[in-house]
Amino acid sequence: MAQDKEAQSPAPYRSKLHIPEASSRPDTKPDFSHLDIPSPLESSRPATDAVVADTAALATGLVRVLDDDHQAKGEWVPDLSADELRQGLRHMLHVRAYDDRMFRMQRQGNLSFYMKCTGEEAVAVAQGMALRDGDMLFPSYRQQGLLFVRGRPVVDMMCHCLSNSRDNVRGRQLPVMYSWKEGNFFSISGNLSTQYSQAVGWAMASAYKGEDHVAASWVGDGSTAEADVYHALLFASTYRAPVLLNVVNNQWAISTPESFANSGTTFAARSPGFNIPGIRVDGNDFLAVYAVTKWAAERARAGHGATFIELYTYRVASHSTSDNPDAYRGKDEGKYWPLGDPIERLKQHLITIGEWTEEQHLALEQELAEEVTRNWKEAVSYGSLEEGPHWPVSSMFEDVFKEIPTHLKKQRQKMGV
């Protein structure tokens, strides 16, 4: 009898470890059919002084402006002229031409390292255009579009990547780890997410001084696992810092899919717990990115605090020139990305409203490619990777201490510099 009861009792529950899945692997066909892509008409635009509870739907939805028919629709349509849209298109094409040239140069042995932002150009360009020159930028390593918007000479960017005699950081940073004090562009850090807390601190200081400048910072989806992100959110919430905290969700953190970091929901959904609005936006929609950034900046300037923005996009190229994406994701996965290419989408919108043509587009692509080629020739005139000239060895002792300490003086003397 005891045996019968034991046989009828349910088996004890055993937990099962959940392993997140990637959108594809090398032996599978990419599939994004599970994504819910809403109409631009589904997202409401709250007032900039709205409380967090009134923005909850924005954290789990997807703000879009450009519909599949290339028309701008909905409450988030920004007040941008055709000239401003064409300028945005030019910046994005310029970034892509620059990236393509620098990638080829690395493959030919003329650069040690490079990172492209192919497919993500709208993130930096649209956000850069939505911010003011006095706002401070704390970027990650795929926001070179910010420099184009603020007018950084391309030759100077190339010289940095070459670490030649005109490199403004004197060869002390990896290529693409740009720094530009005059343009309020904080030096990029290879230690992921450190810039988040720095941006909040800068924003707090700006507010303390009574300025109306804001700070903006960017991390990738994988970097949200770093503690710095949550330290930044806590301080931004506590002190209502005028800061925009951006997460560029480009689906891959090197070889790790974003599903390993998103905890089963959107990244934007994390910030309401800190009493900070979270907004998820189509990162390949130039108009939507501009509109959301403008809204968040206005909110910050008015004293209503931070906004946490998830830019939903796709990293088309490899993580860097040291990476082979075919080893961990399906071949040509970017072609399956349902939100398209940011340049193509803005181009088609301008054509649809009668402000651009295919002929103009091809001519601009050619013009920018030729310009970037001229820039490269000028950049290497200041020194190549192999032959220099580079900054003198003595410069390694400069710019760290106001007064060089004794032990470094001795080292310098031993080197004869």
N, C-alpha and C positions, 0 to 999 in steps of 0.2 A: 504493500500500500504506500509506504513512504517513497518507494522507487517510482510509482506511478505519478505521485504529486511532483516529484522532482523532474520527471520527464515533461510534465505539462507546464512548468514554470518558464517564463520567457528567458531567453538568453541574456546574460548581462550586457549592458551597453558598453561599447568600446568606441572611443573617439577616433576620428580619422584625420590625419594631417592633410590640410588643404594646400595644394601646390598651385599657385596662380599660373594661368596659361598665357602664352604670347600670342600676338596676332598672327604670327606665322613662324615657321622654322624652315631651314634650308630644304627639307624634304616635303614641305606642304605648300599649298597655294594660299596666298594672302587672302584673308576674309575679314572685311569690316562690316558685314551685313548686320551685325548686332548693334551697331551705333544708331542712336535715335537723333536724326538731324531735323530739328524743328523749323518751322517757317519763321521768317523775320517778324511776322505779325504776332507771334506768341509771347514776345518778351516786352514787358512794360518798363518804362524808364521812370524811376521814382525821383522825387525831389532830392537835391543834394543833402538836405538836412534830415532825410528819412532815417528812422530808427532801424536797427539791424533786423528786427522781426519783419519789417516791411520789404526787406530785400531777400528774404529766404529763398524764393523761387529762382532768383538769379544765380544762386550758388550751385544749383543742381540742373539748371536749364542750360541753354547755349544762346548767348546774344549774337544775333546775325542781322545784317543790313542788306547785303547783296543776295537776292534770291536766285534761283536757278535760271531765270530769264534775264539775268544781269541788271535788273532794275533795283534801285534802292527803295526799301520799304520799311514801314514800322516806326515806332516811337524813337528809335535810336539813330535815325538818319541825321548825320552831322551837317552843320552849316559850313560846307566847303565849296569853294568856287571851282570851276573847271580848271582854272590855272593852278590851283592848289593840288587838285587831283593829278594833273599832269606832272607837277613837281614831285609828288609822291611816287608816281610811276617811274620818273627819271631816276630818282634816288635808288629805288629797288633794282632797276636795270643796271645802274652804276655799281651797286654792291655785287650783283651777280657777275658782271664783267670782271671786276676786281678779283673776286673769289676764283673764277675760272683761270685767270692769268697766274695767280699766286699758287694755285694747286699744280698747274703745269710746271711752274718753276721749281717747285719742290720735287716733283717727279723727275725732273732733269738734273737734280743735284745742286740747284742754285739756292735752295732754302733748306734749312734743317727740319722744319716742321710747319704745318699749317692746319687750320680748321675752317671749313666752309659753313655757311648758314643757308644753303640752298633749301628753298621751301619755307623758310622762316623770315624772309626779308620784311614782310609787313609788320612783324612784331616790333623791331627796332625803329624802322622808318616811320610808321604811323605813330608810335608812342613818342618818338623824338619830336615829331612835328606838333604833337598835342601839348608838349611841355614848353616852358619858357627857357631862354638862355641862362637865366639866373638860377634855374633849378639844378640840383646836384645829381649826377648820375653815378650809380654804383653797379656797374654791369658785371655779367659773367662773360664767357669767352665766345659768345655767338651773337653779340649785339654790335657788330662793326657798323651797322646802319646808323647808329646814333652819331658816329663820327662824321658820316657823310652829311647828315642833316645839319650838323653844327659847323660844317665847313672846314673840317680838318683836311689839309692838303694830302692828296693820295701819295705823293712822293714821300712825305714824312712818314706815313704809315708803312710804306714799303721799306724805307730806311730802317725803321724799327725792326721789321721782320728780318732784315739782313744783318742787324747788329753792326752797322758800319759807322763811319765817322760822323754821320748826321743823326744817328739814333738818339732821340731825346732822353732815353733811359740808360744810355751808355752800355748797352749789352747786358744789363743786369736782369732782364726779364726774357722769358721765352717769347718767340714770335707769337703774335696775336694777343699777347698780354699787354695791350696798349695802356698808355697813361698820357693825359693831356690836361695839365693844370689850368691853362688858359681857357679851355672849353668846358670846365667843370665836369671832367670825365675822370673819375677816380681810378687809380691803378688797379688793373684786374689781378685777382689773386688766384693762384692755382690751388689753394686750400679752399675747398668748396664751401660756400655759404657764409664765409666770414663777412662778406660785404653787406649781408642783411642787417646785422646788428650795427654795423658802422653807419648804414643809411639811417637807421632809426636814431642813433646818437646825433648825427648831423642835423636831422630834422628837429629833434628836441632843442638843440642849440639855436637853430634858426627861429623857432617859436619863442624861445626864451629872450632872444634879442628883438623880438617884435617885427621880424621880417615876414614877407609873404611868399618866400621861396619854399618849394617842397623838394623832397628827396625821392628818388625812385631807384629800386634795386631789382635785380633779376636772378633767379636760380632755375635750374632744370628740375624735372620731375624726380629724378633720382636723388637730387640734393635735399629734397624735403625730408629725407631720413636723418639729416644732420640736426643736432640740438640747437645750433645757431638760429635756425628758422623759428623755433618756438620761443627762444629767448627774445628774438626781435618782435614777434607777435605780442608777447606779454608786455614788453616795455612800450610798444606802440599803443597798446590798448590802455595801459595804466596812465600814460602821460598824454594821450590823444595826439600823438605825433603826426605832423603833416607829411606823411610818407605813403608812397605807392609800393606795395610789395608784390612783385610779379613772379609767377611760376610758369615757365615755358614748358608746357607738357608736349614734348615732341615725340612721344611714344617710346623712346629708347634712351636709357642711360648707359652709354656704350653698348654692351651686349645684353643688358638686363631690361626686359620690357617694363613699361610703366605699371603694369598690373602688380608688380612686386612692391610698388610703393604707394598705390592709391587706396589701399585698405577697403576696397569694394565700393567706394563712392568717389565723388569728384574731389579734386584737391581744394577747390574753392569752398567746399562744404566744411572745411576744417576751421575756418576763421570765425564763424558766428559764435563759437564757444568762447572766443576771446572778446566778444562784443565788437567785432570788426566785420563789416559787410564783405561777403565773398561774391565775386562775379566770375562766371565762366563765359568766355567769349571765343568766337570763331577766330583763331589766330591767323587764318589765311584770308580773312575779309578785312581789307585795309580800312574801310569805312567804319566797321564795327569796332576794330581795335582803337581807332582814333576817337570814336565817340565815347567809349567806356573810359579811356584814359583821360579825356577831357573832363568827364563827369567826376572821376576820382580826384583829379587835380583841383577842380573847383571846390569840391567837398573839403579837401585838405586845407586849402587857402582860407576857407570860411571858418576854420576852427573846429570842424566836425570829425577830424581824425583820419586814421588810415583806411585804406581799402586793400583787400587781398584779391589779386586778379589772376585767374588761371587762363593762360593763352593756349587754346587747344589747337595744336598744329602738328606737323610731321617733319622729321629730320630725313630729307631725301638722300643726302650724301652720307659718307662715312662719318663716324664720330670725329676722326682726325686722319691725317695722312699715315698714322701708325695703325690704322684699324681696317679690317676687311669685313664689312657688314654681311657679305654673302655667307660668312661662317656661322651666323646666328639668326638670320631672318630670311624669309623667302626672297628669291631673286626679283628685283624690280618691284618690291612691295610698295614703293611710293606711287607707282602708277595706279594702284588700287585705292589710294587714299580718297575718300569720298568728298572731302572739302576742297579738292583741286589745288591749283597753283596760285599763289597770291598775285603774281605779276599778270598771269593770264586773266584772272578774274577782274582785276582793275582795268586792264586793257579792254576787255569785252564790255565792261560797263561804260567806259568812255566812248567806245564805238557805238554802243546802243543809244547813247544820248546825243550822238552827232558831234562829239568833241575830239575824235581821234580816228585814225585810219590805219589799216594794215601797212600801207606804204610809209606812213610816218613812223610806225613802230620799227619797221626793218631799218629805216634810215637812222633812227636813234640808237638802235643796237649796234650798228656799224660804227657810228660816231664815237660811242663810248668805248667800244673795243679798241679803236685806233688811239683814243686818248689814253687808255690804260697802257697800251704798248709804249707810247711816248713817255709816260710816267716811269715805267720800268727802266727804260734806257737812261733816263735822268738819274733815277735812284742808284743804279749800279755805278754811275760815274762818281759817286761819293764813297764807293767801296763795295766789293763783292764779298760773298760769304767766305770764299777760300783765300782771296788775295788781299782783302782789306782795301784801304786802310780802316782800322778799327780804333776805338778809343785806346789811349795809351794805358799800359799796365798800372801806372801810378794812379789812375783815376779810381781804382778799386778802394783806395784809402779815403776818398772824398765823399762828401754828402751824407755821412752817417753820424759823425760827431761834430759838434760845433768846434771843439778843440780836440785835436787828435791825441789820444792817450799815449802814454810812454811806450807801452808794449807794441803798439802799431807803428810808432816812429822807428823803433828798433827793427821791426820787420821790413819797413820801407827802406831803411838804410842798408840792410843786408841784401835787398834786391837791387840796390843801386839806382833807385828811382826817387 
